[in-house]
Amino acid sequence: MSNPLNRRKFLGAAGAVGVTTALASCAPAMGMGQAKPNLDATIFNFALNLEYLEAAFYLAAVGRLEELDSVGGNSSKVILPAGFTGKNGDGVKFQSADVRAYANEVATDELNHVRIIRKVLGFGAVAQPTLDLGPAFLAAGSAASGGAITGFNPFANDLFFLHGAFIFEDVGVSAYKGAARLLSDTSAGGNLENAAGILAVEAYHAGMIRTLLYQLRDTQVTPALKVSDVVQAISNLRDSVDGTLDVDQGILENGAANIVLSDSNGIAYSRTPRQVGNIVFLAVDAVKGGFYPDGLSGDFSKILAL
């Protein structure tokens, strides 16, 4: 039987990815005379692990977690706060119709990302790992606030939901940006182009969440912390585990709005798979923990070492 990765291609849709496994050794690297290893399937399985997490988070927030099962996910392997199911309408009790609409739209986008990546990877797609959307948020909230925020539950209200979403969104953008250099298929409609399509969708999500948080920037979360302070603390936490470079920003920069996270040239930052792992595991050089208590599904040793 032929490998399904050799015969499946994505065609055209925004947010789609094409994955091929043609041997990169057939083509020498430019100027080096050496093969560039084809890691496309590994990279997209790494991305699939992240998409499972984002899909579960947003689907639970809008009470649609059971839909994860329809695309090959496993809602029973999602750890949620006690007393919250995230299914059959049991979602966040949103006060803002705008935030509810945002959450529903993004939930559908992330569900579609899982669906299409699994379709293209075929039998090579990794299963959904166990996802922690309960205790991991408790740990992240406490760490980001220096212990000032306890019992952080992103499903408790609109504001906490937005803070929970902020933890993920910028990471997704920088992860796809960082993976671009590792992809082998740069043909028209190929892996690189389609990965850019997903990056664009994630960037729209990130811009929306940062805008909503900016509009609430002066809202008090605790007597000592405003929304802008908590967002900056989350940003600082991500920076503390993803290496020595400062590639993260809050929603204020020198007192002004900072909706678009970019460098001085207006270019989005990149993160390596290792840096992304440090953030989602909530620890440097870890291979499990945080939002993935049992680790990722699949072997990512090759790209985590890059």
C-alpha positions as CSV (number, residue, x, y, z in Angstrom):
1,M,0.0,0.0,0.0
2,S,1.4,3.4,-0.9
3,N,2.0,5.9,1.9
4,P,-1.0,8.3,2.0
5,L,1.5,11.2,2.6
6,N,2.8,10.7,-0.9
7,R,-0.5,11.1,-2.6
8,R,-2.5,13.6,-0.6
9,K,-2.3,17.3,-1.2
10,F,-4.1,20.3,0.0
11,L,-5.7,22.5,-2.5
12,G,-6.2,26.2,-1.9
13,A,-8.2,26.6,1.3
14,A,-6.9,29.1,3.9
15,G,-5.7,27.2,6.9
16,A,-4.9,24.1,5.0
17,V,-1.5,22.3,5.0
18,G,-0.1,20.0,2.4
19,V,2.4,17.3,3.6
20,T,4.6,15.3,1.3
21,T,7.2,12.8,2.2
22,A,9.2,12.6,-1.0
23,L,12.8,12.1,0.1
24,A,14.6,15.4,0.3
25,S,17.9,13.5,-0.4
26,C,16.9,13.5,-4.1
27,A,17.7,17.2,-4.2
28,P,21.0,18.7,-2.9
29,A,20.8,21.6,-0.5
30,M,21.7,24.9,-2.2
31,G,25.4,25.5,-2.4
32,M,26.1,22.7,0.1
33,G,25.8,19.5,-2.0
34,Q,24.1,17.9,1.0
35,A,20.5,16.7,1.4
36,K,18.1,18.7,3.4
37,P,16.2,16.3,5.6
38,N,12.5,16.2,4.9
39,L,10.9,16.8,8.3
40,D,7.6,18.1,6.9
41,A,5.4,15.3,8.4
42,T,7.2,15.5,11.7
43,I,6.7,19.3,11.8
44,F,3.0,19.0,11.0
45,N,2.5,16.3,13.6
46,F,4.1,18.7,16.1
47,A,1.7,21.3,14.9
48,L,-1.2,18.8,15.2
49,N,-0.4,18.4,18.9
50,L,-0.7,22.2,19.4
51,E,-3.9,22.3,17.3
52,Y,-5.5,19.6,19.5
53,L,-4.8,21.9,22.5
54,E,-6.2,25.0,21.0
55,A,-9.2,23.2,19.6
56,A,-10.0,21.7,23.0
57,F,-9.6,25.0,24.8
58,Y,-11.9,27.0,22.6
59,L,-14.5,24.2,22.1
60,A,-14.7,23.7,25.9
61,A,-15.1,27.4,26.3
62,V,-18.2,27.5,24.1
63,G,-19.6,24.1,25.3
64,R,-18.8,22.2,22.1
65,L,-16.0,19.9,23.4
66,E,-17.8,16.8,22.1
67,E,-17.1,18.0,18.6
68,L,-13.4,17.2,19.1
69,D,-14.3,13.5,18.9
70,S,-15.8,14.0,15.4
71,V,-12.4,14.9,13.9
72,G,-10.3,12.2,15.5
73,G,-9.7,13.9,18.8
74,N,-10.6,12.5,22.2
75,S,-12.6,14.7,24.5
76,S,-12.3,12.2,27.4
77,K,-8.6,12.9,27.5
78,V,-9.1,16.6,28.2
79,I,-8.6,17.6,31.9
80,L,-10.9,20.4,32.9
81,P,-11.6,22.3,36.1
82,A,-13.8,20.4,38.5
83,G,-17.5,20.7,37.8
84,F,-17.0,21.9,34.2
85,T,-17.7,19.6,31.3
86,G,-17.3,22.0,28.3
87,K,-19.8,19.8,26.4
88,N,-23.4,20.2,25.2
89,G,-23.6,23.9,25.9
90,D,-21.8,23.8,29.3
91,G,-19.3,26.5,28.4
92,V,-18.2,29.9,29.7
93,K,-21.2,32.0,30.9
94,F,-20.1,34.9,28.6
95,Q,-21.4,38.3,29.5
96,S,-20.2,39.8,26.2
97,A,-21.8,38.7,22.9
98,D,-18.7,39.9,21.1
99,V,-16.4,37.6,23.2
100,R,-18.8,34.7,22.7
101,A,-18.8,35.2,19.0
102,Y,-15.0,35.4,18.9
103,A,-14.7,32.2,20.9
104,N,-17.2,30.3,18.6
105,E,-15.4,31.4,15.5
106,V,-12.0,30.5,16.7
107,A,-13.3,27.2,18.0
108,T,-14.4,26.3,14.5
109,D,-11.1,27.4,13.0
110,E,-9.1,25.3,15.4
111,L,-11.4,22.3,14.9
112,N,-10.9,22.6,11.1
113,H,-7.1,22.8,11.6
114,V,-7.2,19.5,13.4
115,R,-9.5,18.0,10.8
116,I,-7.4,19.0,7.8
117,I,-4.0,18.2,9.2
118,R,-5.2,14.8,10.2
119,K,-6.7,14.3,6.7
120,V,-3.5,15.1,5.0
121,L,-1.3,13.1,7.3
122,G,-3.6,10.2,6.9
123,F,-2.4,7.1,8.8
124,G,0.6,9.1,9.9
125,A,-1.4,11.5,12.0
126,V,-0.6,11.2,15.7
127,A,-3.4,10.6,18.2
128,Q,-4.5,13.3,20.6
129,P,-2.5,13.3,23.8
130,T,-3.9,14.0,27.2
131,L,-4.5,17.7,27.5
132,D,-4.5,19.6,30.8
133,L,-6.9,22.6,30.8
134,G,-7.3,22.6,34.6
135,P,-4.3,22.3,36.9
136,A,-2.0,23.6,34.2
137,F,-3.8,26.9,34.1
138,L,-3.6,27.1,37.9
139,A,0.1,26.7,37.7
140,A,0.4,29.2,34.8
141,G,-1.7,31.8,36.6
142,S,0.3,31.5,39.8
143,A,3.6,31.6,38.0
144,A,2.7,34.5,35.8
145,S,1.5,36.6,38.7
146,G,4.1,35.7,41.3
147,G,1.5,33.9,43.3
148,A,-0.9,36.9,43.3
149,I,-3.5,35.0,41.3
150,T,-4.6,31.7,42.7
151,G,-7.3,29.3,41.4
152,F,-7.1,30.7,37.9
153,N,-9.9,29.2,35.8
154,P,-10.1,30.4,32.2
155,F,-13.6,29.1,32.0
156,A,-14.9,31.2,34.9
157,N,-15.7,34.4,33.1
158,D,-15.0,36.5,30.0
159,L,-11.9,38.1,31.3
160,F,-10.2,34.9,32.5
161,F,-11.1,33.3,29.2
162,L,-9.3,36.1,27.3
163,H,-6.3,35.7,29.5
164,G,-6.3,31.9,28.9
165,A,-6.5,32.5,25.2
166,F,-3.6,34.9,25.3
167,I,-1.4,32.2,26.7
168,F,-1.8,30.2,23.5
169,E,-2.3,32.6,20.6
170,D,1.1,34.4,20.2
171,V,2.8,31.0,20.7
172,G,1.0,29.6,17.7
173,V,2.0,32.4,15.5
174,S,5.7,32.2,16.4
175,A,5.7,28.4,16.2
176,Y,4.5,28.4,12.6
177,K,6.9,31.2,11.7
178,G,9.8,29.3,13.2
179,A,8.9,26.1,11.4
180,A,9.0,27.8,8.0
181,R,12.7,27.3,7.6
182,L,12.5,23.6,8.3
183,L,10.0,22.8,5.6
184,S,11.2,21.1,2.4
185,D,8.2,21.6,0.1
186,T,8.3,25.1,-1.2
187,S,6.3,24.5,-4.3
188,A,3.2,26.5,-5.3
189,G,0.3,25.3,-3.1
190,G,2.8,23.2,-1.1
191,N,3.7,22.8,2.6
192,L,5.4,26.2,3.1
193,E,2.6,28.1,1.4
194,N,-0.1,26.3,3.3
195,A,1.7,26.6,6.6
196,A,1.8,30.3,5.9
197,G,-2.0,30.1,5.5
198,I,-2.4,28.6,9.0
199,L,0.0,31.2,10.4
200,A,-2.1,34.0,9.0
201,V,-5.3,32.6,10.6
202,E,-3.5,32.2,14.0
203,A,-2.2,35.8,13.6
204,Y,-5.8,37.0,13.1
205,H,-6.8,35.2,16.3
206,A,-3.8,36.7,18.2
207,G,-4.6,40.2,16.9
208,M,-8.2,39.9,18.0
209,I,-7.4,38.6,21.5
210,R,-4.8,41.3,22.0
211,T,-7.3,44.0,20.9
212,L,-10.0,42.7,23.3
213,L,-7.5,42.7,26.1
214,Y,-6.2,46.2,25.2
215,Q,-9.8,47.5,25.4
216,L,-10.0,46.1,29.0
217,R,-6.4,47.1,29.9
218,D,-7.3,49.2,32.9
219,T,-9.8,46.7,34.4
220,Q,-8.7,45.4,37.8
221,V,-8.1,41.7,38.0
222,T,-6.8,41.9,41.6
223,P,-6.5,44.9,43.9
224,A,-2.9,45.2,42.7
225,L,-3.1,44.0,39.1
226,K,-4.8,45.4,36.1
227,V,-5.4,43.5,32.9
228,S,-2.4,45.0,31.2
229,D,-0.3,43.9,34.2
230,V,-1.5,40.3,33.9
231,V,-0.9,40.2,30.2
232,Q,2.6,41.5,30.6
233,A,3.2,38.9,33.3
234,I,2.1,36.1,31.0
235,S,4.4,37.6,28.3
236,N,7.3,37.7,30.8
237,L,6.6,34.1,31.8
238,R,6.8,32.9,28.2
239,D,10.0,34.9,27.7
240,S,11.5,33.3,30.8
241,V,11.2,29.8,29.4
242,D,11.8,30.2,25.7
243,G,15.4,31.3,25.7
244,T,17.6,34.3,26.2
245,L,16.1,36.4,23.5
246,D,13.2,38.8,24.2
247,V,10.6,37.7,21.7
248,D,7.5,38.4,23.6
249,Q,5.5,41.6,24.3
250,G,2.5,42.6,26.3
251,I,-0.3,44.9,25.0
252,L,1.4,48.1,26.0
253,E,4.8,49.3,24.8
254,N,6.1,52.5,26.4
255,G,2.5,53.3,27.4
256,A,1.2,53.0,23.9
257,A,-1.0,50.3,22.3
258,N,0.9,47.2,21.2
259,I,-1.6,45.0,19.4
260,V,0.9,43.6,16.8
261,L,3.7,41.5,18.3
262,S,6.6,42.1,16.0
263,D,10.3,43.2,16.0
264,S,11.6,46.6,15.0
265,N,11.2,45.8,11.4
266,G,7.5,44.9,11.8
267,I,8.3,41.2,11.4
268,A,6.7,38.5,13.5
269,Y,9.0,36.6,15.8
270,S,10.0,33.0,15.4
271,R,10.2,30.2,18.0
272,T,11.9,26.9,17.6
273,P,10.0,23.7,18.5
274,R,12.2,23.5,21.6
275,Q,11.1,27.0,22.7
276,V,7.5,26.2,22.0
277,G,7.9,23.0,24.1
278,N,9.3,25.0,27.0
279,I,6.2,27.1,27.1
280,V,3.5,24.4,26.8
281,F,5.4,22.2,29.2
282,L,5.9,25.2,31.6
283,A,9.5,24.2,32.1
284,V,12.8,24.5,30.2
285,D,14.0,21.4,28.4
286,A,11.0,19.3,29.6
287,V,9.3,16.7,27.4
288,K,6.1,16.6,29.4
289,G,4.2,18.5,31.9
290,G,2.1,21.7,31.9
291,F,-0.6,21.5,29.3
292,Y,0.7,18.0,28.2
293,P,1.0,16.1,31.4
294,D,2.0,12.9,29.6
295,G,3.9,14.6,26.8
296,L,3.2,15.0,23.1
297,S,2.0,12.3,20.8
298,G,4.9,11.3,18.5
299,D,8.6,11.4,18.4
300,F,9.9,14.9,18.0
301,S,13.5,14.4,19.1
302,K,14.8,15.5,15.7
303,I,13.1,18.9,15.7
304,L,13.4,19.6,19.4
305,A,17.1,19.4,19.0
306,L,17.2,22.1,16.3
